[in-house]
Amino acid sequence: MTNIAIVEDHEILREELSATLSREGYSVFTSDCGDGLNKILSDTNISIIILDLNLPDEDGLEIIKRIKRSMPNVGIITLTGRIRSLDRMAGYQEGADIYITKPSRPEEVVFSVKNLISRLNHSISARKVWTLDLKKAILTSPKNDVINLSNSEFLALKLMALSASANLYQFQEFLRSNGRTITREQLENLISRLRKKLKPFFQDSDELIKSAWGASSYRLCFDLVCMNH
C-alpha cells in the first residue's frame, strides 16, 4: 500500500483530502506543520507528500529543499494559494514534482497522486551519495564504505538528515520517543564521536556537522539520503 503524508494547516481541507485518498486505498498520515512531518517521516516509509507552502512553523519551500536533499525518491505535490508564476517556478526549482494551486478539487489531487506514482523512480542506486539505511541502521559512503553506528549515533544522524537543523530539545524528544535519553553534555560527546567517525571519509572538508554552541543546535554539512528498504 502506498503511504501518503498530507501537511496542511487548514483542518477541514486536510481531513477532506485524507478521507478522499483513504477511500482510494492509500494509507494516509496527516500533520499541520513541518515538525509533524518530521515525525511521520521518521516512523513511516512515505512515498508521496502533499504539502501546503504556507505553514505556521516553516516555509514550504524550505521543507521541499530539505526533504529532496535527504529523501530524493519521495514525490512532492504542492497544494498552495501561491498562484504567481514566480511562486510556481520557485516550487519546481526546489524540487516539487507537481504544483497545484488552491482552490482545487480533491479529485485533481487524486489524479495527480496516481500520475506521480506511475512515474516515480524509487531507485537512486545510480547516484553516488551517502545513504542511511533506516531498517539496518547502517551508514554507507558514495564508495560503498560501510560505517557501523551505535543506536544513538544512528538516531542523531537520522534526525539531522530529516531536519534543516536540530537543537537539544529536538534531540531529547526524538531519542525519548525511541526509548533513550540524552543530556547536553552527552549530545556534545555524541556529535564529537560522529565527527571522528566521518572525518576519514571527508579529508577535503573541515566541517561535517555545523554547530551553534549557544543553543546546542546541529546540522549536517553534507547530503545524506535516508533509505527505507
MISE-684992 format. One record per residue (C-alpha): residue in three letters; residue number from 1; x, y, z. Coordinates in steps of 0.5 Angstrom, whole numbers, plus 500, padded with zeros to 3 digits. Layout:
residues N
kolmar:banu:px:py:pz
Ala:NUM:X:Y:Z
...
This chain:
residues 229
kolmar:banu:px:py:pz
Met:1:500:500:500
Thr:2:503:507:498
Asn:3:504:512:504
Ile:4:502:519:503
Ala:5:503:525:508
Ile:6:499:531:508
Val:7:502:537:511
Glu:8:496:542:511
Asp:9:495:547:517
His:10:487:548:515
Glu:11:484:543:518
Ile:12:478:542:514
Leu:13:482:541:508
Arg:14:487:537:511
Glu:15:481:532:513
Glu:16:478:532:507
Leu:17:484:530:503
Ser:18:485:525:508
Ala:19:478:522:507
Thr:20:479:522:500
Leu:21:485:519:499
Ser:22:484:514:504
Arg:23:478:512:500
Glu:24:482:511:494
Gly:25:486:506:498
Tyr:26:492:510:500
Ser:27:495:510:507
Val:28:495:517:510
Phe:29:498:521:515
Thr:30:497:528:517
Ser:31:500:534:520
Asp:32:499:541:521
Cys:33:507:543:521
Gly:34:514:541:519
Asp:35:516:538:526
Gly:36:510:534:525
Leu:37:512:532:518
Asn:38:519:530:521
Lys:39:516:525:526
Ile:40:512:522:520
Leu:41:518:521:516
Ser:42:522:518:522
Asp:43:517:513:523
Thr:44:514:511:516
Asn:45:516:510:509
Ile:46:513:515:506
Ser:47:512:515:498
Ile:48:509:522:497
Ile:49:508:528:501
Ile:50:502:533:499
Leu:51:505:540:502
Asp:52:502:547:503
Leu:53:507:552:503
Asn:54:504:557:508
Leu:55:505:553:514
Pro:56:506:557:521
Asp:57:513:554:523
Glu:58:517:553:517
Asp:59:516:556:510
Gly:60:514:550:505
Leu:61:520:551:500
Glu:62:525:550:506
Ile:63:521:544:507
Ile:64:522:541:500
Lys:65:529:543:500
Arg:66:531:539:506
Ile:67:526:533:504
Lys:68:529:533:497
Arg:69:536:533:500
Ser:70:535:527:505
Met:71:530:523:501
Pro:72:530:525:494
Asn:73:526:519:492
Val:74:520:522:495
Gly:75:515:525:491
Ile:76:512:532:493
Ile:77:506:535:491
Thr:78:505:542:493
Leu:79:498:545:495
Thr:80:498:552:496
Gly:81:495:559:495
Arg:82:501:562:492
Ile:83:499:563:485
Arg:84:504:567:482
Ser:85:508:564:476
Leu:86:515:566:480
Asp:87:512:562:486
Arg:88:511:556:481
Met:89:518:557:479
Ala:90:521:557:486
Gly:91:517:551:488
Tyr:92:519:547:482
Gln:93:526:550:483
Glu:94:527:547:490
Gly:95:524:540:488
Ala:96:517:540:487
Asp:97:514:534:483
Ile:98:507:537:482
Tyr:99:505:544:483
Ile:100:497:545:485
Thr:101:494:552:487
Lys:102:488:553:491
Pro:103:482:552:490
Ser:104:483:545:487
Arg:105:478:539:488
Pro:106:480:533:491
Glu:107:479:529:485
Glu:108:485:533:482
Val:109:490:532:488
Val:110:488:524:487
Phe:111:489:524:479
Ser:112:496:528:481
Val:113:498:523:486
Lys:114:496:517:481
Asn:115:500:520:476
Leu:116:506:522:480
Ile:117:506:514:483
Ser:118:506:512:476
Arg:119:513:516:474
Leu:120:517:516:481
Asn:121:523:512:480
His:122:524:509:487
Ser:123:531:507:486
Ile:124:537:512:487
Ser:125:543:507:486
Ala:126:546:510:480
Arg:127:547:517:485
Lys:128:554:517:489
Val:129:551:519:495
Trp:130:552:518:503
Thr:131:546:514:505
Leu:132:543:512:512
Asp:133:539:505:512
Leu:134:533:506:516
Lys:135:532:499:517
Lys:136:539:496:518
Ala:137:542:503:522
Ile:138:548:503:517
Leu:139:551:509:514
Thr:140:554:508:507
Ser:141:559:512:503
Pro:142:559:514:496
Lys:143:565:509:495
Asn:144:561:504:499
Asp:145:565:504:505
Val:146:560:502:511
Ile:147:560:505:518
Asn:148:558:502:524
Leu:149:554:506:528
Ser:150:551:506:535
Asn:151:544:507:536
Ser:152:545:514:539
Glu:153:549:516:533
Phe:154:544:513:528
Leu:155:538:517:531
Ala:156:542:523:531
Leu:157:544:522:524
Lys:158:537:521:522
Leu:159:534:527:526
Met:160:539:531:523
Ala:161:538:528:516
Leu:162:531:530:516
Ser:163:531:537:519
Ala:164:534:543:517
Ser:165:538:543:524
Ala:166:536:540:531
Asn:167:537:543:537
Leu:168:538:540:544
Tyr:169:530:540:546
Gln:170:529:536:539
Phe:171:535:531:540
Gln:172:532:530:547
Glu:173:525:529:544
Phe:174:527:525:539
Leu:175:531:520:543
Arg:176:526:520:548
Ser:177:521:517:543
Asn:178:526:512:541
Gly:179:527:510:549
Arg:180:533:514:550
Thr:181:535:520:554
Ile:182:541:525:553
Thr:183:544:531:556
Arg:184:547:537:553
Glu:185:554:534:555
Gln:186:552:527:552
Leu:187:550:530:546
Glu:188:556:534:545
Asn:189:560:528:546
Leu:190:556:524:541
Ile:191:557:529:536
Ser:192:564:529:537
Arg:193:564:522:536
Leu:194:560:522:530
Arg:195:565:528:527
Lys:196:571:523:529
Lys:197:568:517:525
Leu:198:566:521:519
Lys:199:573:525:518
Pro:200:577:520:515
Phe:201:572:520:509
Phe:202:572:528:508
Gln:203:579:530:508
Asp:204:578:536:504
Ser:205:572:538:509
Asp:206:573:542:515
Glu:207:566:542:518
Leu:208:562:536:517
Ile:209:557:538:523
Lys:210:556:545:524
Ser:211:554:547:531
Ala:212:551:553:534
Trp:213:554:552:541
Gly:214:550:557:545
Ala:215:543:553:543
Ser:216:547:546:542
Ser:217:544:546:535
Tyr:218:547:542:530
Arg:219:546:541:522
Leu:220:549:536:517
Cys:221:554:540:512
Phe:222:554:534:507
Asp:223:548:531:503
Leu:224:545:525:507
Val:225:540:520:504
Cys:226:535:516:508
Met:227:533:510:505
Asn:228:528:505:508
His:229:529:499:504
